[in-house]
Amino acid sequence: MTEAKLSDICVVAMADLFRDNGEIMVSPMAPTPAVGARIAKKLYAPELVLTDGFNKILADATPYGVANPDQVIEGWIPFRKVFDVLWWGKRHVVMGATQIDRYGNQNISCIGDFEQPKVQLLGVRGAPGNTIYHTTSYWVPRHSKNVFVEAVDVVSGIGYDRAAKLHPRSRERHEIRQVISNLGVFDFQTPDNRMRIRSIHPGVSLDQVRDETGFELVVPENLATTRLPTDEEIALIAELDPKGIAAKEVAS
């Protein structure tokens, strides 16, 4: 079996995230999610709807970060139409998180006080609508206490504690499915929707995850190890990410 790199493990963990999603638009906001979505569409989720990140719906998963003049375009979705899909709920977006807390509240707006921040970031962008209307997951390539925090400075995407206070109709589609980092895979499948360790990556210890997290994680009795990619998946990663862009963003 071909030896898997940490970046390969993260890519297939992301690919597994899209299994059984059905015919749904996937919006991966970084290289690792983008390559993972392509792996999923190629191998076990052909019904996924992929875009070029702008306004074209792709007929097939093509290499990431490489121009392909032979790419078949099967649809056109201008930006204003994306909101129709968003409100419909037929979308799974993978966003980044500068900060995230135990209930999945996410911050991509600023660090520090909102009125006079220490660091200005992107702003809340589409995070509020994403987290209310359809499935959202997060990708964190450098797991640390600076990211996994006790309380986010600004709430961009809402977590389970805030969603619980919304009208029932507004809670129907709220789902923070997973958080995937360079240390492990995390979810919120607990009675009180606190973040749980779903699996830790091979070579990573539980103490290491705890030391790099700013709050107490729920640890299952039988803690799983994130699966290794198959030889087929490793070969496909090389094919779909020929420039190794995803590998460059993963902290080893």
C-alpha positions as CSV (number, residue, x, y, z in Angstrom):
1,M,0.0,0.0,0.0
2,T,1.2,3.5,-0.9
3,E,2.2,5.5,2.2
4,A,-0.3,8.3,2.9
5,K,0.7,11.8,3.8
6,L,-1.3,13.8,6.4
7,S,-2.7,16.0,3.6
8,D,-4.0,12.8,1.8
9,I,-5.7,11.8,5.1
10,C,-7.3,15.2,5.3
11,V,-8.5,15.1,1.7
12,V,-10.2,11.7,2.1
13,A,-11.8,12.8,5.4
14,M,-13.2,15.7,3.4
15,A,-14.3,13.4,0.6
16,D,-16.1,11.2,3.1
17,L,-18.0,14.3,4.3
18,F,-19.8,14.4,1.0
19,R,-21.0,10.7,0.9
20,D,-24.7,10.2,0.7
21,N,-25.3,14.0,0.2
22,G,-27.5,13.3,-2.8
23,E,-27.9,15.8,-5.7
24,I,-26.7,18.8,-3.8
25,M,-24.4,21.7,-4.7
26,V,-21.0,21.5,-3.0
27,S,-19.2,24.8,-2.2
28,P,-15.7,24.0,-1.0
29,M,-13.9,27.2,0.0
30,A,-10.3,26.0,0.2
31,P,-8.0,23.6,-1.7
32,T,-8.4,20.6,0.6
33,P,-12.2,20.7,0.5
34,A,-12.1,21.3,-3.2
35,V,-10.0,18.3,-3.9
36,G,-12.0,16.2,-1.4
37,A,-15.2,17.1,-3.3
38,R,-13.6,16.0,-6.6
39,I,-12.6,12.7,-5.1
40,A,-16.1,12.1,-3.8
41,K,-17.7,12.9,-7.2
42,K,-15.3,10.6,-9.0
43,L,-15.5,7.6,-6.7
44,Y,-18.7,7.5,-4.7
45,A,-21.0,10.5,-5.1
46,P,-21.4,11.1,-8.8
47,E,-24.6,13.1,-8.2
48,L,-22.8,16.0,-6.5
49,V,-23.1,19.3,-8.3
50,L,-19.7,21.0,-8.6
51,T,-19.0,24.5,-9.8
52,D,-15.9,26.2,-11.0
53,G,-16.1,28.6,-8.0
54,F,-17.7,31.3,-10.1
55,N,-20.7,30.7,-12.4
56,K,-20.3,27.4,-14.2
57,I,-21.6,23.9,-13.2
58,L,-19.0,21.3,-14.2
59,A,-20.0,18.0,-15.7
60,D,-17.0,16.2,-14.2
61,A,-14.4,16.6,-11.5
62,T,-11.3,18.0,-13.2
63,P,-7.9,18.8,-11.7
64,Y,-7.8,21.6,-9.2
65,G,-5.9,24.8,-10.0
66,V,-5.3,23.7,-13.6
67,A,-7.0,25.2,-16.7
68,N,-8.8,22.6,-18.7
69,P,-10.1,23.8,-22.1
70,D,-11.9,20.4,-22.6
71,Q,-14.0,20.8,-19.5
72,V,-17.7,20.1,-20.2
73,I,-19.9,22.8,-18.7
74,E,-23.4,21.5,-18.0
75,G,-25.0,24.6,-16.5
76,W,-24.7,28.2,-15.6
77,I,-25.4,29.7,-12.2
78,P,-24.8,33.4,-11.8
79,F,-24.3,34.8,-8.3
80,R,-27.8,35.9,-7.8
81,K,-29.1,32.3,-8.5
82,V,-26.8,30.9,-5.8
83,F,-29.1,32.5,-3.3
84,D,-32.0,30.5,-4.6
85,V,-30.1,27.3,-4.0
86,L,-29.0,28.6,-0.6
87,W,-32.6,29.4,0.5
88,W,-33.7,26.0,-0.9
89,G,-31.3,24.2,1.3
90,K,-29.7,22.1,-1.4
91,R,-26.2,23.1,-0.6
92,H,-23.3,21.9,1.5
93,V,-20.7,24.6,2.1
94,V,-17.2,24.0,3.6
95,M,-16.0,27.3,5.1
96,G,-12.9,28.3,7.0
97,A,-12.9,29.4,10.6
98,T,-10.5,31.9,12.2
99,Q,-12.2,31.0,15.5
100,I,-14.7,28.3,16.4
101,D,-16.2,27.4,19.8
102,R,-17.6,24.2,21.4
103,Y,-21.1,24.8,19.9
104,G,-19.8,25.5,16.4
105,N,-20.1,29.3,16.4
106,Q,-17.6,30.6,13.8
107,N,-15.8,33.8,13.4
108,I,-14.3,35.1,10.1
109,S,-15.0,38.8,10.8
110,C,-12.3,40.2,13.1
111,I,-10.2,39.5,16.2
112,G,-10.8,41.6,19.3
113,D,-13.5,44.1,20.0
114,F,-15.9,44.6,17.0
115,E,-15.8,48.4,17.4
116,Q,-12.0,48.5,17.5
117,P,-10.6,45.2,16.3
118,K,-7.0,44.1,16.7
119,V,-7.2,42.4,13.3
120,Q,-9.8,43.0,10.6
121,L,-10.7,39.8,8.6
122,L,-13.2,39.1,5.9
123,G,-16.4,40.2,7.6
124,V,-19.3,37.8,8.3
125,R,-19.9,37.4,4.5
126,G,-22.4,34.6,3.8
127,A,-21.9,32.7,7.0
128,P,-25.2,33.7,8.7
129,G,-27.3,32.5,5.8
130,N,-25.2,29.4,5.2
131,T,-25.5,28.2,8.8
132,I,-29.3,28.8,8.9
133,Y,-30.4,27.6,5.5
134,H,-28.2,24.5,4.8
135,T,-25.5,22.1,5.9
136,T,-22.2,23.8,6.8
137,S,-18.9,22.2,7.7
138,Y,-15.5,23.8,8.5
139,W,-11.9,23.2,7.5
140,V,-9.1,24.2,9.8
141,P,-5.6,23.4,8.4
142,R,-3.8,24.5,11.6
143,H,-5.5,23.3,14.7
144,S,-4.6,25.5,17.7
145,K,-6.0,27.2,20.8
146,N,-6.1,30.4,18.8
147,V,-8.7,28.8,16.5
148,F,-10.6,26.4,18.8
149,V,-11.6,29.0,21.5
150,E,-13.8,29.2,24.5
151,A,-15.8,32.1,22.9
152,V,-15.5,33.6,19.5
153,D,-14.9,37.4,19.3
154,V,-17.7,37.9,16.7
155,V,-20.3,35.4,15.6
156,S,-20.3,35.0,11.9
157,G,-21.8,31.5,11.5
158,I,-24.2,30.5,14.2
159,G,-23.6,27.4,16.3
160,Y,-26.1,25.1,18.0
161,D,-26.5,27.1,21.2
162,R,-27.7,30.2,19.2
163,A,-29.7,28.1,16.7
164,A,-31.6,26.6,19.7
165,K,-33.0,30.1,20.4
166,L,-34.4,30.6,16.9
167,H,-38.0,29.9,15.7
168,P,-38.4,26.2,15.0
169,R,-38.8,26.9,11.2
170,S,-35.4,28.7,11.3
171,R,-33.8,25.7,13.1
172,E,-35.0,23.1,10.5
173,R,-32.0,23.3,8.2
174,H,-29.3,24.3,10.7
175,E,-26.6,21.6,10.7
176,I,-22.9,22.0,11.5
177,R,-22.0,18.6,10.2
178,Q,-18.2,18.3,10.9
179,V,-15.1,20.3,11.6
180,I,-12.0,18.8,10.0
181,S,-8.5,19.9,11.0
182,N,-4.9,18.7,10.6
183,L,-5.4,16.8,13.9
184,G,-8.7,15.1,13.5
185,V,-12.4,15.1,12.6
186,F,-15.0,16.6,15.0
187,D,-18.8,16.7,15.1
188,F,-21.6,17.8,17.4
189,Q,-23.4,14.5,17.8
190,T,-23.9,14.8,21.6
191,P,-27.0,15.4,23.7
192,D,-26.2,19.1,24.2
193,N,-24.5,19.6,20.7
194,R,-21.1,20.2,22.2
195,M,-18.1,19.5,19.9
196,R,-17.0,15.8,20.0
197,I,-13.9,14.1,18.7
198,R,-15.2,11.9,15.9
199,S,-11.7,10.6,15.1
200,I,-8.1,11.6,15.4
201,H,-5.7,11.3,12.5
202,P,-3.0,8.5,12.5
203,G,0.0,9.6,14.5
204,V,-1.9,12.2,16.5
205,S,-2.5,11.6,20.2
206,L,-5.5,12.6,22.3
207,D,-3.3,14.7,24.5
208,Q,-2.1,16.6,21.5
209,V,-5.6,17.4,20.4
210,R,-6.6,18.5,24.0
211,D,-3.4,20.6,24.3
212,E,-4.3,22.5,21.1
213,T,-7.9,23.1,21.9
214,G,-9.1,26.0,24.1
215,F,-12.2,24.2,25.6
216,E,-13.1,20.7,26.8
217,L,-14.0,18.3,24.0
218,V,-16.4,15.4,24.3
219,V,-14.4,12.2,23.9
220,P,-16.2,9.0,23.0
221,E,-15.5,5.8,24.9
222,N,-14.1,4.1,21.8
223,L,-12.1,6.8,20.1
224,A,-11.7,6.1,16.4
225,T,-8.7,6.8,14.1
226,T,-9.4,8.6,10.8
227,R,-9.2,6.1,8.0
228,L,-6.2,5.9,5.7
229,P,-6.8,6.6,2.0
230,T,-6.8,3.7,-0.4
231,D,-4.1,3.4,-3.1
232,E,-6.8,4.4,-5.6
233,E,-7.6,7.5,-3.7
234,I,-3.9,8.5,-3.3
235,A,-3.4,8.1,-7.0
236,L,-6.6,10.2,-7.7
237,I,-5.4,12.9,-5.4
238,A,-2.2,13.2,-7.4
239,E,-4.3,13.3,-10.6
240,L,-6.8,15.9,-9.3
241,D,-4.2,18.1,-7.5
242,P,-1.2,17.9,-9.8
243,K,0.3,21.1,-8.3
244,G,0.0,19.7,-4.7
245,I,-1.9,22.8,-3.6
246,A,-3.9,21.0,-0.9
247,A,-0.8,19.5,0.5
248,K,0.8,22.9,1.0
249,E,-2.0,24.2,3.2
250,V,-1.9,21.3,5.7
251,A,0.2,21.8,8.9
252,S,2.0,18.6,9.7
